Amino acid sequence: MMIKQTLTQWITTGIVVSGLALAAPAFATTDSTNYAEHPQAQQLITELGDEGFDSAEVKRVLAGAKRQESILKAISRPAEKRLNWGEYRNIFLKSKRINQGVSFWNQYADELQRAEQTYGVPAEIIVAIIGVETRYGRNMGSYRVVDALSTLGFDYPKRGKFFRGQLKQYFYLVRDEKVEPFSLKGSYAGAMGYGQFIPSSFRSFAVDFDGDGKKDIWNNPVDAIGSVANYFSAHGWKSGEPVRSNVVITKAAQDEWFNNGLKPELSLTEWGERGISTRNDLAGDNMATLMRMESNGEFHYWFGLHNFYVITRYNHSRLYAMAVYELSRAVVEKRSAKAG
Ligand SMILES: [Ca+2]
């Protein structure tokens, strides 16, 4: 039950800025990039050499990596920054994705139940993550991971350090998993497999959930299910607790109270003292963040609770977490309707 406010009543807040077309950045095209010769590659080569890697092999891989202009374009305009909630929701809450979620759940019902029992993370959240990330494995990305991480590590200064760190993790990953460095595919940001793990997440959270000795999140949905559940467990998912609640605004609210960070910063009792409460039956010591999202010219309000915050640890976006949650509910409802 959400409170709706018309767009015109709120437009003065300046929050409604969507659909702004970004001009395509003019990147130089170079076919002859040799990342092994890049000034910032030397540190990586040295570090990996010091940590026991063969420097000639590291250089061979970097020299084989290709700069991809489309990666630089894609990362500069992520959907989370271009779309409002209504537009974003429309991508992920279509009946096709909901129905495919029911099928995925039914196909892996035993494994999802085992993941729920092992990690305390509900099946529908695992299903929804894999559904939002890759449409249940149908779209896991077609870039070579080594190209994505090298392009962003060496030619995207804004986040180059982060992606060079992921590239380093990738060298460990392919060594540990005994895979050919050029063989793995992923998203433009180097996210891999059913759940789109970046290399550091793979190394920290991927599990061999079917016991065949391999952590295969690329081809094995059972390993992906266990890995997503383990990620959520490690990031503090609290079994049986709610994700969000409705909001009742009884006093004039200050603009800066809305969408003020992802981490719940006040308890429901403290929000109540500000005149913001909920109709849900929740203890006052639940921590909450106050959210306002635009859809079809209306604003929608929710409290994001602890488990909402945990979903944002997978992708630091409230739109993302909201889409995952709503897809999880839609799949539950469709599945029980079909069973009934
Ligand atoms: Ca396995």
Boltz pocket constraint, residues with backbone or C-beta under 6 A from the ligand:
constraints:
  - pocket:
      binder: B
      contacts: [[A, 207], [A, 208], [A, 209], [A, 210], [A, 211], [A, 212], [A, 213], [A, 214], [A, 215], [A, 216], [A, 220], [A, 223]]
      max_distance: 6.0
